[in-house]
């Protein structure tokens, strides 16, 4: 027979740990499967819904009384046993083994104290028949020993149980000892652990009678079923005998019935009282639950009210307007002594307005009427303060400028140039710098009128200072006026050689820029910072502008700390920069007229000073890169354009003077504007400063282009002497500009152009003189050269006009008296030449050209007429050398 290991020591200890009651002692513990059937229906035991459980039998002793329990334990999520149900065995009324389970391992336990008898009791399924028999025998044994009665047993054969108990008494005890490693530590002795059928189910006498009966019928037992039928019949006979005995004891039964009826009445009364008490208790429970609910609500309401009061106190604190700030914002003074209070009030107002905006305040609070009303009150305070402050600042700016304009000591006077000094003005404005910062944070739109008022007032001061300074600068500068006619043909050629020094004119212009450009840059930067434009300052405090110290230094810093760091980091925007440039236009507009006046004055004294003024302006213009000096750059650009325009006007007038030469009837020799241009170019090179090189080179290009064009036009009026006229003037151009061409690339280009033109004109003139004297000689050579393309050389002597006789006639007429012809050629070369210094080079060139042509002629004669003799080239070279 298989031995079960379910009731082991570990399971017993786990059950004891789960019960946590040392007074209770576990007698037996087995693992089962719990399921539910449907009442009144035979199902498959609901095994598809089976749950693992542990059934444990325990006892609790109190003096002479022992209570037996059936405990149901389940497994928690961690696999630990925990109590699930508790049944008292004294209420056990029925033990039924289900007939629809073929294995016979499923049974139910019926208790008479369950509240609802309409619900099917749980079904317990053991792992095998041995575990089932062990549990049921133990339950029946405890019921008989402790309670003195047995529950109703249905579906199980008592005889079969007795036989099993007799066979498994020893193995059970042995198994228990093996598993526990010794005697079981409990109050149940070995006699109690052994399932003794003789004691538990039948007496010793009954057992002997059964054995005798079995012995009597041993020979008649064929099969177990027949034997069982015989037992049933005998049992029915015994029960009938028992019924007869009971009927005989009717008086006893009546007493028992009377006692049962009295007990039933007491139980009914008790049940009625318990029902009444149960109703009252239920009402009390409901009342207690209601009281607890109301108490919890009151406690929660109290906590909420306390939190609400705290939040409302904080909100009221945020909504409160301090009286000193309210007075300062609505009617306080803007004197310098009160500015600290005004700034503090502005800071408080700004923070208060921001504090009432989402997300700085909860959106729920923002929609409250009190918050809306307080926000409207703060907006009204803001508009009142902004209006008062703006009106004060507009009047303050105007009064500051009016005071300075009324005092003549601020400006340049006769005999005294006064550098503008705005240190005091900026110091007074700096007092209200932080006020402007706060006005911007309160209302950006208010800065527009303030900026216009500041620009309008300061523009009057700057224009007055520039006008007075420019007038006194022109009056105090002594310089003789140089004539503007440099290249006029009718004027003497030496008029400009001893031109007076006019450097004081360009120095005066440079002084004007040195004084006012840094001032305007500083004013632009101060204005951008003071009026809260979000652009970088032009020059840091104490900075340097083009080698000149800025007008304000470390002590003139605005002392403004950025109120909003995010605003300072966001950088300038294009819209802000456009607004700044527009305001700077209002601030500095009109001051350019005084600069123009100085430029025009300098032009009238010496037009060439435009070159140095252009370089000075370009140097200042290259130093203005910051965005805050946008108008200053425009001013310098306009000045540069004005200077370029005036210089272009001078260049155009000089070109007109050059072009007037072609109107004369006859021009001979070197034109007057050639040497004058060299003098002019030398003077212009002396005036070049900085970036004015391009301006001068453009003038050179225009001058020389007009000069060469005019020269060609004049030469065309008399073609006979055109080449002499051209090479004399081009030679004069080269001689006069030789030194400058070595250092000025633009003039070097025109120098080479003149050299090429000179060479071409000289070559044409020399060729004309040579052909004039030796026309027949070189015409004969040209005819031979032309025929050599179509006729063989040996056939040429037989051509018409090219015979040997013709050759001799031509040589006789051309070379007889050749020395006289050469002398005539020299005289003709000398006859119309006005520049005697050119004659030696021209004569050398003429002799070389003649020898080259004669040598070519001699080679042709030797080739075509090999037997004819002519003067050799060596003889002709010696003849030319001797003359």
Residue pairs with C-beta under 8 A, 6 or more apart in sequence:
1 130
1 167
1 168
1 171
2 128
2 130
3 130
3 171
3 175
4 127
4 128
4 130
4 131
4 134
4 175
5 175
5 179
6 30
6 31
6 127
6 131
7 28
7 29
7 30
7 134
7 176
7 179
8 179
9 179
9 180
9 181
11 29
11 31
11 54
12 26
12 29
14 54
14 80
14 81
15 26
15 29
15 54
15 56
15 71
15 73
15 81
16 26
17 81
18 73
18 80
18 81
18 82
18 83
19 26
19 56
19 58
19 71
19 83
21 60
23 60
23 61
24 58
24 59
24 60
24 69
25 58
25 59
25 60
25 186
25 187
26 56
26 57
26 58
26 186
27 57
27 58
27 59
27 138
27 142
27 186
27 188
28 56
28 57
28 134
28 135
28 138
29 54
29 55
29 56
29 57
30 54
30 55
30 56
30 126
30 131
30 134
30 135
31 52
31 53
31 54
31 127
32 52
32 53
32 54
32 55
32 124
32 125
32 126
32 127
33 47
33 50
33 51
33 52
33 53
33 124
33 125
34 50
34 51
34 52
34 53
34 72
34 122
34 123
34 124
34 125
35 45
35 46
35 47
35 49
35 50
35 51
35 122
35 123
35 125
36 46
36 49
36 120
36 122
36 123
37 43
37 45
37 46
37 98
37 120
37 123
38 46
38 120
39 118
39 119
39 120
42 100
43 100
44 100
45 98
45 100
45 101
45 106
45 123
45 125
46 123
47 125
50 125
51 74
52 74
52 75
53 72
53 73
53 74
53 84
53 124
54 72
54 73
54 74
54 81
55 70
55 71
55 72
55 73
55 124
55 135
56 70
56 71
56 73
57 68
57 69
57 70
57 71
57 89
57 135
57 138
57 139
57 142
58 68
58 69
58 71
59 66
59 67
59 68
59 69
59 142
59 146
59 187
60 66
60 67
60 69
61 67
61 187
66 146
67 88
67 90
67 146
68 88
68 89
68 90
68 142
68 143
68 146
68 147
69 86
69 87
69 88
69 89
70 86
70 87
70 88
70 89
70 92
70 109
70 139
71 83
71 85
71 86
71 87
72 83
72 84
72 85
72 86
72 87
73 81
73 82
73 83
73 84
74 81
74 82
74 84
75 81
75 82
76 82
87 109
87 111
88 113
89 139
89 142
89 143
89 146
89 147
90 147
91 111
91 112
91 113
92 109
92 110
92 111
92 139
92 143
92 151
93 110
93 111
93 112
93 151
93 152
94 108
94 109
94 110
94 151
94 152
94 154
95 107
95 108
95 109
95 110
95 136
95 139
95 140
95 151
95 152
95 153
95 154
95 156
96 107
96 108
96 110
96 153
96 154
96 155
97 104
97 106
97 107
97 132
97 154
97 155
97 156
98 106
98 107
98 108
98 123
98 155
99 155
101 125
103 129
104 129
104 132
105 125
105 126
105 127
105 128
105 129
105 131
105 132
106 123
106 124
106 125
106 126
107 123
107 124
107 132
107 136
107 155
108 121
108 122
108 123
108 124
109 121
109 124
110 121
110 151
110 152
111 121
114 121
126 132
126 135
130 168
133 161
133 164
133 165
133 168
134 168
134 172
136 153
136 156
136 161
137 161
137 165
137 195
137 200
138 195
139 151
140 150
140 151
140 153
140 200
141 192
141 195
141 200
143 149
143 150
143 151
144 150
144 200
145 192
158 201
159 231
161 197
161 201
162 197
162 201
162 202
165 195
165 196
165 197
166 197
168 195
169 194
169 195
169 196
172 193
172 194
172 195
173 190
173 193
173 194
176 184
176 193
177 183
177 184
184 193
198 204
198 207
202 210
213 234
217 227
217 230
221 227
246 253
315 365
315 370
315 371
318 352
318 355
318 356
318 361
319 370
319 371
319 374
321 352
321 377
321 378
321 381
322 348
324 341
324 345
325 344
325 345
325 348
325 349
326 381
328 338
328 341
328 342
328 344
328 345
329 345
329 349
329 381
329 384
329 385
330 381
330 384
330 385
332 338
332 341
332 342
332 345
334 342
334 388
334 389
334 392
334 396
334 432
334 435
336 431
339 431
339 432
339 434
339 435
342 389
342 435
343 434
343 435
343 438
345 385
346 385
346 435
346 438
346 439
346 441
346 442
347 438
349 378
349 381
349 382
349 385
349 442
350 438
350 441
350 442
350 563
352 378
353 375
353 378
353 379
353 382
353 442
354 360
355 361
356 366
356 371
356 374
356 375
356 378
357 366
358 366
361 371
365 371
382 442
382 443
383 443
385 442
386 439
386 442
386 443
386 446
389 435
389 439
390 439
390 446
390 449
390 450
393 432
393 435
393 436
393 450
393 453
394 449
394 450
394 453
396 432
397 429
397 453
397 454
397 457
397 458
398 453
398 457
400 425
400 428
400 429
400 457
401 457
401 458
401 460
401 461
404 410
404 425
404 461
405 460
405 461
405 464
409 418
410 418
410 420
410 421
410 465
411 418
411 464
411 465
411 468
411 469
412 418
412 465
412 468
412 469
412 471
412 472
412 473
413 468
413 472
414 472
414 475
415 472
415 476
416 472
417 469
417 472
417 473
417 476
418 468
418 469
419 515
420 462
420 465
420 469
420 515
420 516
420 519
421 551
422 519
422 522
422 523
422 551
422 552
423 551
423 552
423 556
426 526
426 552
426 556
427 556
429 530
430 530
430 556
430 558
430 559
433 530
433 558
433 559
433 560
434 559
434 560
434 561
436 447
436 450
436 530
436 531
436 532
437 532
437 560
437 563
438 563
439 446
439 447
439 450
440 446
440 447
440 532
441 563
441 564
447 531
447 532
450 531
451 531
451 583
451 586
452 583
452 586
454 527
454 530
454 531
454 587
455 527
455 583
455 586
455 587
456 586
458 523
458 527
458 587
459 586
459 587
459 588
459 589
459 590
459 591
462 520
462 523
462 587
462 588
462 591
463 590
463 591
463 594
466 516
466 591
466 594
466 595
467 594
469 512
469 515
469 516
469 594
470 512
470 594
470 595
470 597
470 598
473 508
473 511
473 512
473 598
474 508
474 597
474 598
474 601
477 504
477 505
477 507
477 508
478 504
479 500
479 501
479 502
479 504
479 505
479 605
479 606
480 500
480 502
480 605
481 604
481 605
481 606
482 496
482 499
482 500
482 502
482 605
482 606
482 607
482 608
483 495
483 496
484 607
484 650
484 653
485 491
485 657
486 496
486 654
486 657
486 676
486 679
486 680
487 654
487 657
487 658
487 672
487 673
487 676
487 677
487 680
487 703
488 657
488 660
489 657
489 658
489 660
489 661
489 664
489 671
489 672
489 673
491 672
493 672
493 675
493 676
496 676
496 679
496 680
496 683
497 679
499 683
502 605
502 606
502 608
502 609
503 612
505 601
505 602
505 605
505 606
505 609
506 602
506 609
506 612
506 613
506 616
506 687
508 598
508 602
509 598
509 599
509 602
509 609
509 613
509 616
510 613
510 616
512 595
512 598
513 616
513 617
513 620
514 548
516 591
516 595
517 545
517 546
517 620
517 624
517 632
517 636
518 545
518 546
518 548
518 549
518 550
518 551
519 551
520 588
520 591
520 629
520 631
520 632
520 635
521 538
521 539
521 545
521 550
521 624
521 629
521 632
522 538
522 539
522 545
522 550
522 551
522 552
523 587
523 588
524 538
524 584
524 587
524 588
524 628
524 629
524 630
524 631
524 632
525 537
525 538
525 539
525 626
525 628
525 629
526 552
526 558
527 533
527 583
527 584
527 587
527 628
528 535
528 537
528 538
528 580
528 628
529 537
529 558
529 560
530 558
531 583
533 572
533 576
533 579
533 580
533 583
533 628
534 567
534 568
534 570
534 571
534 572
534 573
534 576
535 572
535 576
535 577
535 580
535 627
535 628
536 572
536 626
536 627
536 628
537 626
537 628
538 626
538 627
538 628
538 629
539 545
539 550
539 626
541 550
541 552
541 553
541 554
541 556
541 557
542 549
542 550
542 553
542 554
543 550
544 550
545 623
546 619
546 620
546 623
562 568
572 627
577 627
577 630
580 627
580 628
580 630
581 630
581 631
584 628
584 630
584 631
585 631
587 631
588 631
588 632
588 635
591 635
592 635
592 638
592 639
595 635
595 639
596 639
596 642
599 610
599 613
599 639
599 642
599 643
599 646
600 646
602 609
602 610
602 613
603 609
603 610
603 646
603 650
607 646
607 647
607 649
607 650
608 650
608 680
608 683
608 684
608 687
609 687
610 643
610 644
610 646
610 647
610 650
610 695
611 647
611 684
611 687
611 688
611 689
611 692
611 695
611 696
612 687
612 688
612 689
612 692
613 643
614 640
614 643
614 644
614 647
614 689
614 691
614 692
614 695
615 688
615 689
615 690
615 691
615 692
616 689
616 690
617 636
617 639
617 640
617 643
618 640
618 690
618 691
618 692
619 689
619 690
619 691
620 636
621 633
621 636
621 637
621 640
622 691
624 632
624 633
624 636
644 695
647 695
647 699
651 699
651 702
651 703
654 680
654 703
655 702
655 703
655 706
657 673
658 673
658 703
658 706
658 707
658 710
659 706
659 710
661 667
661 671
661 672
661 673
661 710
661 714
662 710
662 713
662 714
662 717
666 717
666 718
667 714
667 717
667 725
668 721
668 725
668 834
669 725
669 728
669 834
669 835
670 728
670 729
670 732
670 834
670 835
671 710
671 711
671 714
671 729
673 707
674 707
674 729
674 732
674 733
674 736
675 732
675 736
677 703
677 704
677 707
677 733
677 736
677 737
678 736
678 737
678 740
680 703
681 700
681 737
681 740
681 744
681 747
682 740
684 696
684 699
685 696
685 740
685 743
685 744
688 696
697 746
700 744
700 746
700 747
700 750
701 746
704 747
704 750
707 733
708 750
708 753
708 754
708 757
711 725
711 726
711 729
711 730
712 726
714 725
715 722
715 723
715 725
715 726
716 722
718 725
721 832
722 761
723 761
723 762
723 764
723 765
723 768
724 761
724 765
724 832
724 833
726 757
726 758
726 761
727 757
727 758
727 761
727 762
727 765
727 838
728 833
728 834
728 835
728 838
730 754
730 755
730 757
730 758
730 761
731 758
731 835
731 838
732 835
733 750
733 751
733 754
734 751
734 754
734 755
734 758
737 747
737 750
737 751
738 751
740 747
741 747
741 748
741 750
741 751
742 748
762 842
762 845
763 845
763 849
765 842
766 829
766 842
766 845
766 846
766 849
767 849
769 825
769 828
769 829
769 846
770 778
770 825
770 846
770 849
770 850
770 853
771 778
772 825
772 828
773 821
773 822
773 824
773 825
773 828
774 814
774 821
774 850
776 810
776 813
776 814
777 810
777 811
777 814
777 815
777 857
778 853
778 857
780 802
780 806
780 807
780 810
780 857
781 853
781 856
781 857
781 860
783 801
783 802
784 796
784 802
784 860
784 864
785 860
787 796
787 799
787 802
788 796
791 799
793 863
793 864
796 802
796 864
797 803
797 804
797 864
797 865
804 865
804 867
804 868
807 861
807 865
807 868
808 868
811 870
814 821
815 870
815 871
818 871
818 876
818 879
819 879
819 883
822 850
822 879
822 880
822 883
823 883
825 846
825 850
826 843
826 846
826 883
829 839
829 842
829 843
829 846
830 839
833 839
833 842
847 880
850 880
851 873
851 876
851 877
851 880
854 873
854 876
855 873
858 870
858 872
858 873
861 868
861 870
